[in-house]
Every structure is written in C-alpha cells, then in structure tokens.
C-alpha cells in the first residue's frame, strides 16, 4: 500500500476542515459541518482490512469494536483512564444493539475526552495482534501507515470536542443525529400516550389531548419514547411502562424523546421515518392540533388523516388485581408487532 493512502489523505483534509469550521468558543460541536464526514473516515480506517476469524468449517468477520473493547490497559496515565471509562460507558448503553453502533459511540466518547489515540498507540507496537486482526494491505495492518494514522489521532487529541455523547439511540443505523428532547414533567400517574414497538423502538402512535405530555407542543406522533425515569424503553419493558411511571409517585417524571422532525430545519429523521412506514403511519402528517393526536380526526393544522379501523370488535376484561391486568395485557400483546401500549 502506498504511503500516500487516499483514505489517510482524506482524513487529514477532514481534520483541517473541522478546524476551519470551529465555533467561537474553540470547541467542535455536533453542528460542525465537517464532523460526520470526519467520523465516517475514522470508522472506515478502523473497519477496513479486518481479517476473518475461525477455521475451514466456520469463519466470522472480525469487528473493530471487538479489539478496541479489549484494548483497555493498566497504564496509570490520564488518557488511558479516560479511554477505559469510555469503553465502560459504551458497554452500558442499552440502546445500542450492534458492534457498529458501539464503535461509533466509542469514537464520539473518545473525541470528547481526547483519548482516541490510546488503543492505536498500543496496537501499532503489537505486531502479533496487528497481523492477526488486520490484513497487511490495510492502514492498521501496515507498519508505516498505522504510525501515520496514530500521528493524526494524536493531533486530533489536541482539538477540543464538545459532543452530546448521550445522543446514541440511532448510532446503530446512522452517523446522523436526531434532535432529542429531555423533559421533566410534573408528577402524574399516566403520560397519556400510546406507543407501538418496532425494531426495539417505542414509537408514539397516539397522544391524548388532555395528557401531561400533550401540554408540551414539541412532542408529536412519530416521535420515539427513548427513556422514562432513566429506564431505556425497548421491547423488554412491554407492559411495564405504567409501573415505571408509578414507581416515581410524587416525583417529577423524566422523559427522553427522540424527534422524528427537527424543530429548526423541519427535516425528517430517516431512520424513524422507516419505522413509521412499517407501522403504516404517514410521516408527512403533522400532529400539532389541540385535539387527540393520532386519533384519526381531521386536525385544524393537520395535512391529512391517520389510518384508523372503523369496523372492529372490542373485548373488555376486568380484574381488581392490577399486576394481573398488566400480565394479561402483556400476554395478549405477544406476537402482535403493532400492539399499542398506553402509558
């Protein structure tokens, strides 16, 4: 491989672009126009030329996260401690289900802490691991190119990043970041919304007009309920949402919402749009009326209707045991991907 590798050349140019677009406080923020391109190039370097592991019967592709996760060392310097902490934080991110998403989150954590060079510094000195993990014609598998990559990361460590490291919910899908709302609601027994789970995301499909969440005009049908009182919301908590709210009785309810539409640019976030389409929801409809959002009624400021059944049979069950009610609802909902859960 040429010493003037085009990927490294692009990476160096991207670093210069970051610095040129730095804000007045000398920090690189998520809004920096060159940030996503820079992160993509870093990911490409880590992911390019990985060797397959296994034998003649079974092989699997090595993933960059696997060796980066295990590169935590016992050095006593501050940078190594920061890197170890970054790996620990990423492992605790319940919203990430793929190693690609974990790699992306790790890159963002390390940029904030100026420690992305730490695992590479140890890796380039370990010729045995280098030969096992990467092909020789890759950047990290080549003796000279890996040193050049390390020098770039050392330069990057001197740049101040101030990224929202908590915005990780969709890193499995894309480097693009959605708008996130963090709300502190008054104590209540119910949020007054219904969600439907699709691909481990709790998509809001209905908002009651009189509910505490409806008072915040920024929350709409199509948004994702990401966390509730610090609990990450995924399919494993189906049927337990009301219990999470009740457990904080008398205390403010903390809600994290991932927006389908950016409030500043009005752009739709494509990964959530794809989820909406799976639920037969029209991403083009705006739900900002004072009436029930998502009810299917014509809203004053709405661009259309929401699909709603007009011919159905309703079965009503009654029990004095609240826990039994939740168990029954959860059992009924199993197997129905589009089952809605009220919160």
C-alpha positions as a printed NumPy array, in Angstrom:
array([[  0.   ,   0.   ,   0.   ],
       [  1.259,   3.476,  -0.884],
       [  2.412,   5.716,   1.916],
       [  0.101,   8.323,   0.369],
       [ -3.007,   6.271,   1.091],
       [ -6.115,   8.111,  -0.22 ],
       [ -8.118,   7.342,   2.928],
       [ -5.456,   8.871,   5.15 ],
       [ -5.207,  11.82 ,   2.781],
       [ -8.964,  12.384,   3.08 ],
       [ -8.728,  12.042,   6.859],
       [ -6.008,  14.698,   7.106],
       [ -8.065,  17.028,   4.931],
       [-11.108,  16.371,   7.086],
       [ -9.189,  17.364,  10.229],
       [ -8.274,  20.674,   8.62 ],
       [-11.931,  21.146,   7.66 ],
       [-13.004,  20.61 ,  11.257],
       [-10.618,  23.28 ,  12.491],
       [-11.737,  25.753,   9.814],
       [-15.374,  25.349,  10.901],
       [-14.718,  25.546,  14.626],
       [-17.056,  27.768,  16.643],
       [-16.168,  30.908,  18.559],
       [-15.614,  29.004,  21.816],
       [-12.88 ,  26.893,  20.199],
       [-14.98 ,  23.733,  20.565],
       [-16.08 ,  21.375,  17.819],
       [-19.798,  20.783,  18.3  ],
       [-22.256,  18.348,  16.734],
       [-23.298,  21.2  ,  14.447],
       [-19.848,  21.352,  12.818],
       [-20.457,  20.697,   9.102],
       [-17.371,  18.509,   8.763],
       [-17.917,  16.319,  11.836],
       [-19.919,  13.475,  10.263],
       [-17.502,  13.124,   7.327],
       [-14.591,  13.03 ,   9.765],
       [-16.254,  10.356,  11.928],
       [-17.089,   8.246,   8.861],
       [-13.432,   8.325,   7.781],
       [-12.269,   7.283,  11.273],
       [-14.763,   4.404,  11.217],
       [-13.548,   3.34 ,   7.749],
       [ -9.926,   3.169,   8.927],
       [-10.858,   1.003,  11.91 ],
       [-13.13 ,  -1.232,   9.81 ],
       [-11.054,  -1.632,   6.637],
       [ -8.982,  -4.766,   6.056],
       [-10.133,  -6.802,   9.049],
       [ -9.261, -10.488,   8.867],
       [-11.907, -13.2  ,   9.14 ],
       [-11.506, -15.386,  12.222],
       [-12.215, -19.118,  12.5  ],
       [-11.321, -22.298,  10.644],
       [-12.171, -24.04 ,   7.351],
       [-15.59 , -25.024,   8.753],
       [-16.728, -21.764,  10.316],
       [-15.456, -18.207,   9.886],
       [-16.728, -14.851,  11.038],
       [-15.681, -11.333,  10.228],
       [-13.707,  -9.58 ,  12.931],
       [-15.222,  -6.283,  14.064],
       [-13.228,  -3.253,  15.121],
       [-15.222,  -2.86 ,  18.344],
       [-14.068,  -6.303,  19.471],
       [-10.376,  -5.423,  19.677],
       [-10.97 ,  -1.833,  20.773],
       [-13.11 ,  -3.095,  23.652],
       [-10.321,  -5.401,  24.805],
       [ -7.583,  -2.777,  24.42 ],
       [ -8.147,  -1.406,  27.906],
       [ -4.764,  -1.426,  29.658],
       [ -3.481,  -0.803,  33.148],
       [ -1.435,   2.304,  32.363],
       [ -1.745,   4.986,  35.018],
       [ -1.835,   7.986,  32.687],
       [ -4.967,  10.119,  32.428],
       [ -5.603,   9.347,  28.751],
       [ -5.669,   5.594,  29.403],
       [ -8.084,   6.098,  32.29 ],
       [-10.34 ,   8.191,  30.051],
       [-10.287,   5.507,  27.37 ],
       [-11.162,   2.779,  29.887],
       [-14.058,   4.913,  31.115],
       [-15.272,   5.497,  27.54 ],
       [-15.354,   1.745,  26.854],
       [-17.244,   1.21 ,  30.096],
       [-19.835,   3.872,  29.224],
       [-20.398,   2.387,  25.759],
       [-20.928,  -1.094,  27.22 ],
       [-23.625,   0.362,  29.454],
       [-25.53 ,   1.911,  26.523],
       [-28.663,  -0.259,  26.412],
       [-29.925,   1.4  ,  23.238],
       [-27.02 ,   0.018,  21.185],
       [-27.522,  -3.491,  19.821],
       [-24.75 ,  -3.742,  17.18 ],
       [-20.98 ,  -3.528,  17.358],
       [-21.109,  -0.919,  14.601],
       [-23.201,   1.31 ,  16.863],
       [-20.852,   0.686,  19.796],
       [-17.828,   1.604,  17.658],
       [-19.494,   4.869,  16.654],
       [-20.41 ,   5.694,  20.245],
       [-16.847,   4.922,  21.366],
       [-15.417,   7.249,  18.725],
       [-17.66 ,  10.082,  19.944],
       [-16.836,   9.467,  23.63 ],
       [-13.113,   9.378,  22.864],
       [-13.232,  12.551,  20.782],
       [-14.747,  14.366,  23.762],
       [-12.047,  13.035,  26.091],
       [ -9.108,  13.318,  23.665],
       [ -8.15 ,   9.659,  24.033],
       [ -8.917,   8.012,  20.672],
       [ -5.208,   7.529,  20.052],
       [ -4.742,   5.374,  23.181],
       [ -5.727,   1.93 ,  21.765],
       [ -3.952,   2.658,  18.473],
       [ -0.737,   3.596,  20.298],
       [ -0.61 ,   0.164,  21.933],
       [ -1.854,  -1.65 ,  18.832],
       [  0.844,  -0.384,  16.447],
       [  3.508,  -1.67 ,  18.845],
       [  1.935,  -5.153,  18.921],
       [  2.987,  -6.732,  15.627],
       [  1.444, -10.095,  16.551],
       [ -2.066,  -8.695,  17.142],
       [ -1.727,  -6.472,  14.093],
       [ -1.1  ,  -9.496,  11.844],
       [ -3.989, -11.459,  13.349],
       [ -6.617,  -8.713,  13.216],
       [ -5.807,  -6.773,  10.019],
       [ -4.651,  -7.612,   6.523],
       [ -1.194,  -6.333,   5.674],
       [ -2.543,  -4.057,   2.917],
       [ -4.781,  -2.159,   5.346],
       [ -3.872,   1.034,   7.173],
       [ -3.768,  -0.565,  10.612],
       [ -2.076,  -3.665,   9.221],
       [  0.762,  -1.705,   7.621],
       [  3.702,  -0.648,   9.777],
       [  4.182,   2.811,   8.245],
       [  0.533,   3.696,   7.6  ],
       [ -0.523,   2.719,  11.123],
       [  2.095,   5.118,  12.516],
       [  0.773,   7.89 ,  10.271],
       [ -2.78 ,   7.171,  11.466],
       [ -1.551,   7.346,  15.07 ],
       [  0.069,  10.724,  14.413],
       [ -3.242,  12.031,  13.015],
       [ -5.107,  10.832,  16.121],
       [ -2.508,  12.475,  18.369],
       [ -3.134,  15.709,  16.509],
       [ -6.893,  15.244,  16.922],
       [ -6.481,  14.718,  20.678],
       [ -5.352,  18.358,  20.952],
       [ -8.62 ,  19.599,  19.445],
       [-11.452,  20.334,  21.877],
       [-14.683,  18.464,  21.126],
       [-17.971,  19.112,  22.899],
       [-20.328,  16.487,  21.506],
       [-23.577,  15.221,  23.022],
       [-22.29 ,  11.769,  23.949],
       [-25.728,  10.783,  25.27 ],
       [-27.278,  11.017,  21.78 ],
       [-26.612,   7.373,  20.915],
       [-30.068,   5.913,  20.281],
       [-29.727,   5.641,  16.5  ],
       [-25.982,   5.101,  16.044],
       [-26.79 ,   1.505,  15.062],
       [-28.437,   3.   ,  11.976],
       [-26.564,   6.151,  11.048],
       [-23.989,   8.789,  11.992],
       [-26.71 ,  11.444,  11.6  ],
       [-28.006,  12.616,  14.956],
       [-31.7  ,  13.231,  15.661],
       [-32.998,  16.06 ,  17.779],
       [-33.528,  14.927,  21.386],
       [-35.921,  16.382,  23.96 ],
       [-35.242,  15.879,  27.667],
       [-38.355,  16.778,  29.65 ],
       [-39.098,  16.965,  33.361],
       [-42.851,  16.552,  33.774],
       [-44.986,  17.184,  36.813],
       [-45.762,  14.108,  38.955],
       [-48.519,  12.09 ,  37.288],
       [-49.983,   8.601,  37.093],
       [-50.02 ,   8.461,  33.289],
       [-48.327,  10.236,  30.386],
       [-51.426,   9.847,  28.211],
       [-49.694,   8.335,  25.192],
       [-49.758,   5.035,  23.316],
       [-46.625,   3.507,  21.821],
       [-46.035,   0.693,  19.389],
       [-42.778,  -1.237,  19.378],
       [-40.898,  -1.743,  16.124],
       [-37.247,  -2.816,  15.898],
       [-36.808,  -2.242,  19.646],
       [-38.012,   1.374,  19.406],
       [-41.155,   2.679,  21.15 ],
       [-42.868,   4.808,  18.508],
       [-45.528,   7.2  ,  19.802],
       [-48.748,   6.493,  17.882],
       [-51.259,   8.467,  19.947],
       [-51.25 ,  11.422,  22.362],
       [-54.303,  12.268,  24.458],
       [-55.175,  15.951,  24.192],
       [-55.642,  16.343,  27.957],
       [-52.467,  14.473,  28.931],
       [-49.42 ,  15.915,  30.665],
       [-47.259,  15.17 ,  27.624],
       [-49.694,  16.924,  25.269],
       [-49.005,  20.143,  27.184],
       [-45.579,  20.104,  25.544],
       [-46.323,  21.082,  21.948],
       [-42.945,  19.747,  20.819],
       [-43.963,  16.083,  21.292],
       [-45.731,  14.559,  18.281],
       [-46.947,  11.256,  16.913],
       [-43.988,   9.596,  15.233],
       [-41.509,  10.623,  17.923],
       [-39.724,   7.87 ,  19.849],
       [-40.055,   7.395,  23.607],
       [-36.387,   6.687,  24.342],
       [-36.265,   6.604,  28.12 ],
       [-38.583,   7.021,  31.095],
       [-37.203,   7.906,  34.521],
       [-33.787,   6.74 ,  33.368],
       [-35.055,   3.376,  32.077],
       [-34.291,   2.707,  28.411],
       [-37.53 ,   1.855,  26.597],
       [-37.372,  -1.222,  24.369],
       [-39.466,  -4.339,  23.794],
       [-38.244,  -5.912,  27.038],
       [-40.298,  -3.402,  29.042],
       [-43.566,  -4.014,  27.195],
       [-46.406,  -3.994,  29.696],
       [-44.217,  -2.336,  32.362],
       [-44.379,   1.285,  31.231],
       [-47.067,   2.343,  33.703],
       [-45.165,   0.641,  36.51 ],
       [-42.1  ,   2.746,  35.666],
       [-44.197,   5.908,  35.97 ],
       [-45.875,   4.76 ,  39.201],
       [-42.532,   3.936,  40.814],
       [-41.74 ,   7.658,  40.888],
       [-45.032,   8.6  ,  42.541],
       [-44.871,  12.137,  43.881],
       [-41.659,  12.852,  41.95 ],
       [-41.149,  14.591,  38.581],
       [-41.255,  12.226,  35.592],
       [-38.115,  12.345,  33.448],
       [-38.746,  11.651,  29.767],
       [-36.342,  11.49 ,  26.839],
       [-37.911,  11.858,  23.391],
       [-36.195,  11.381,  20.023],
       [-37.812,  13.655,  17.455],
       [-38.922,  12.478,  14.017],
       [-38.815,  16.073,  12.753],
       [-36.097,  18.611,  13.508],
       [-37.662,  21.734,  15.004],
       [-35.104,  24.067,  13.412],
       [-34.737,  22.64 ,   9.891],
       [-38.101,  20.822,   9.667],
       [-36.207,  17.852,   8.186],
       [-37.455,  14.322,   8.891],
       [-35.086,  11.849,  10.525],
       [-34.946,   8.992,   8.004],
       [-34.433,   6.029,  10.42 ],
       [-37.613,   6.995,  12.313],
       [-39.458,   7.569,   9.034],
       [-38.616,   3.956,   8.09 ],
       [-40.07 ,   2.765,  11.402],
       [-43.239,   4.787,  10.827],
       [-43.707,   3.205,   7.422],
       [-43.524,  -0.251,   8.996],
       [-46.458,   0.789,  11.203],
       [-48.348,   2.268,   8.227],
       [-48.014,   5.779,   9.65 ],
       [-47.703,   8.674,   7.223],
       [-44.544,  10.683,   8.08 ],
       [-45.927,  13.669,   6.173],
       [-48.801,  14.244,   8.605],
       [-48.221,  16.877,  11.273],
       [-49.868,  16.247,  14.633],
       [-49.906,  19.61 ,  16.351],
       [-53.601,  20.245,  16.979],
       [-55.235,  20.604,  20.373],
       [-57.39 ,  17.555,  19.575],
       [-56.311,  13.991,  20.215],
       [-53.119,  13.499,  18.254],
       [-53.168,  10.373,  16.178],
       [-56.868,   9.776,  16.724],
       [-57.654,   9.854,  13.025],
       [-59.793,  13.002,  13.276],
       [-59.208,  15.93 ,  10.947],
       [-56.957,  18.352,  12.852],
       [-57.033,  22.088,  12.329],
       [-53.363,  22.212,  11.369],
       [-53.096,  18.681,  10.029],
       [-52.106,  17.737,   6.491],
       [-54.239,  14.61 ,   6.472],
       [-55.674,  11.694,   8.405],
       [-54.206,   8.843,  10.396],
       [-55.365,   5.347,   9.42 ],
       [-57.901,   4.032,  11.929],
       [-60.133,   0.966,  11.963],
       [-63.883,   1.643,  11.668],
       [-65.156,  -1.947,  11.941],
       [-63.853,  -3.936,  14.897],
       [-64.84 ,  -5.987,  17.939],
       [-63.808,  -4.749,  21.368],
       [-63.295,  -7.25 ,  24.22 ],
       [-63.312,  -5.849,  27.767],
       [-61.619,  -7.642,  30.67 ],
       [-61.866,  -6.689,  34.309],
       [-59.744,  -7.57 ,  37.328],
       [-59.162,  -5.972,  40.706],
       [-55.559,  -7.203,  40.645],
       [-53.541,  -4.507,  38.788],
       [-50.48 ,  -6.733,  38.396],
       [-52.65 ,  -9.462,  36.877],
       [-54.087,  -6.909,  34.433],
       [-50.604,  -5.944,  33.224],
       [-49.631,  -9.624,  32.896],
       [-52.745, -10.351,  30.826],
       [-52.188,  -7.355,  28.57 ],
       [-48.586,  -8.332,  28.003],
       [-49.583, -11.904,  27.164],
       [-52.27 , -10.752,  24.724],
       [-49.801,  -8.405,  23.069],
       [-47.124, -11.05 ,  22.465],
       [-46.782, -11.867,  18.819],
       [-48.583,  -8.744,  17.659],
       [-45.889,  -6.422,  16.38 ],
       [-48.27 ,  -3.483,  16.074],
       [-49.829,  -3.797,  19.514],
       [-50.109,  -0.379,  21.18 ],
       [-49.171,   0.139,  24.817],
       [-50.694,   3.017,  26.765],
       [-48.505,   4.946,  29.173]])
